[in-house]
Amino acid sequence: MTVVIYLAHLNPLTNAHVEIINDLKKEDKVIVMPVVFLDDGVEINSKSFPFSYEIRKKMLFSVFGDSIGVSSNYTFHAPFYRYFPPVLSPYSWKLRSQILDGVGNDYYTYTGDKTEGLMLKAYRLNPRVGARRALSASSVKDKLYESANGKKTDWRSDVPEQVAKIIEENWAVVEKYANSEDMTTRVAGMKFPKAGLKTR
């Protein structure tokens, strides 16, 4: 069976992500790889990336059980500047090998972003570009932060019921980042935590 690798932030898992994964798993085996940023083995979280890998993994399994695979192979190790410039950096090719570890030869990657699709093509990761969904995780995060600040929002309608429960169980995470500065920066079209970007 062909393996589809879904590289995503999933912070949090939304109804749009669920639609994508359900569509993919109709024909292929799905391995979801939520992006992880580590500094000396410790995950870096921020306003853009509030939920840890373990929480996001729990979100995925709460919806899909063992019908999909979840892997931490899509992990960047600080200092993150080593992965640039893309394609030219040997560390970026190490990341490619990391992503494909244990996957086999019959695979493709999925993205809803045309620019990301070009990048995946440059790394020979056999991308298939799907249609971008209207609902974004960023918009859901904004609603979560607004809700933490006392504004009534409909964020629960944007995520599966199981995920809403997990978010509520981890509401302290939402409160932690609701009024914080967004400590991320965009490099080559992708967001990275400012912490760990360069050598300290």
Salt bridges, closest charged atoms under 4 A:
GLU19 OE1 - ARG133 NH1 3.03
ASP23 OD1 - LYS26 NZ 3.55
ASP23 OD2 - ARG133 NH2 3.27
ASP39 OD2 - ARG200 NH1 2.92
ASP40 OD2 - ARG200 NH2 3.86
GLU43 OE2 - ARG56 NH2 3.11
ASP113 OD2 - ARG132 NH2 2.57
GLU146 OE1 - LYS151 NZ 3.96
ASP154 OD1 - LYS143 NZ 2.81
ASP158 OD2 - LYS143 NZ 2.74
GLU168 OE2 - ARG156 NE 2.77
GLU169 OE1 - LYS58 NZ 3.54
ASP182 OD2 - LYS191 NZ 3.66
